Structure formats: structure tokens, C-alpha cells
């Protein structure tokens, strides 16, 4: 079925965007933001229905997009499974006839000293983060090449700093950034980049696990708006960069970020793992 969105025309009109981890948090915000800009959106997560303890579901995201006149498809997928990932990408193409962008947002987070990590926990984090990003990117590339496309990794800049309590997690996330670097160098018509928040972002993980204080968080819409800005670029003229959300928004003229504060009037401080040279590039 061709893309015939009835949502208002925008920067992504006629495009098809696939977002993993799309049932809540950053993924759901990205899905809604892309739909508002005219894209047909495919959202994926392990299940379609609501989690017993976590807010949001794929079904709810699809319903919200359809309510605004857009097109959306929910695809249940365990992103660690190669067969399911291949089927997810094919479902997107079968439904909408093309694929223009992949947002590798699905993630597993766990912090703790290296000595306290179990092998099972390490394998889970590596599987949901870097392995899943590899599988989805590999499956999507043949379709992204057709019209020129984008791959966005929700992962940080690479910088040689100590990361006590976060090292195994960051190994997986930096692996995603390195995948983006490679894809961008290898592909002619596909742009790949990474995107990371300067401050903490309110998600189910930050709330359930108590990562910080709401006064130090921004809403997931800051990453969603940055994602739209990246996907709106010409992929043939978008060399790899490990972007921070504030940089992306500044380039499109948005420097007042107060609307993204979870607690009005509070100015969140940067996370320690984003204290890097903001001009770092390949």
C-alpha cells in the first residue's frame, strides 16, 4: 500500500520510518513526531499490548497516529532474533511499499560495577542494544538504498573517558555508534549517524529505576524533534556525525529548550557521559 497520509504535509511527507522500541518513551515520541511531519510510521516492540507495569503500548501509539490522520503499523518483534528482525523490515515494506529511515531506539539499560554484572545481564544488554541495531540495519539497507535513506542510532559520541558503573552498558551503546560510522562510510545513498541527549531524559527506565531526579530530566520530545530534523536532511549530503540533541536543534534555530524541561523553570545539568567535544566527528 503506498503512503497516502492524511496528516498535515511536513518535512517527512511520503517517507516511511521504522522505529524499534516504539511502544513508549523516546520511541513513541519519535513515532508521533515523524507522523506529524507526514511520514508513515512502523513501530516495533516485543508485544503490541500494554505491559503489566509499564505505561504505553504499540497499539496506543498506532491509535494516536491514526487519530491525527496518519498511517502506522505495529510489528511485534524480539530485536535479538534475526528472523524476527528480517520479518519486521519486510512487513514495513509490504505495507507501505518502501523504507526511508530506520531509528534504532530499542535498548536495555543496566548500571553497576563490572564485578557485579552477571554474564546473562551482559548478554541481554549487548543483544538488545548493539546486536539488535546490527540486525535491523543489515535488514533495512537494501530498501534504504532505493530512494536514499537514513539510519539513526540512539547512542553516544565515542570519547575516551572513565565510566565507572556504566562501562558494560556504554560498550554496547558505543558499539552502535561504531556501526553508524561504518555504514555511513560504506554506503553511497544511506546516511548514518548517532544521536544522544545532553541531559537525562524521562523514560520508563529513568522513572522505574530511579535514575536521577525529574528536575534533571527533559522530556523525550527533545530527542524526537532532533530525530525529525536529522531525517529531513538529504542523506547524500549528511556525513556521519555523533550528534547531541542540543546541537541538532541549534542547527535548525531552536536554542530555547525550556519547553522540554520536565519540571518547568528547571535547567537540567549535562550528564557526565556527554561532557565531550561537541564538534567531534569522524
Secondary structure, DSSP 8 states (H G I E B T S, - for coil): ------S---TTTT-EEEEES-SSHHHHHHHHHHHHTT-EEEEEES-SS--SSSS--HHHHHHHHHHTT--EEEEE--TT-HHHHHHHHHHHHHHHS---EEEE---------GGG--HHHHHHHHIIIIIHHHHHHHHHHHHHHHH-EEEEEE---------TTTHHHHHHHHHHHHHHHHHHHH-SSEEEEEEE-SSEE--HHHHHTT-S-GGGEE-THHHHHHHHHHHTS-GGG----EEEHHHHHHHTT----GGGBSSTT------GGG-S-TT---
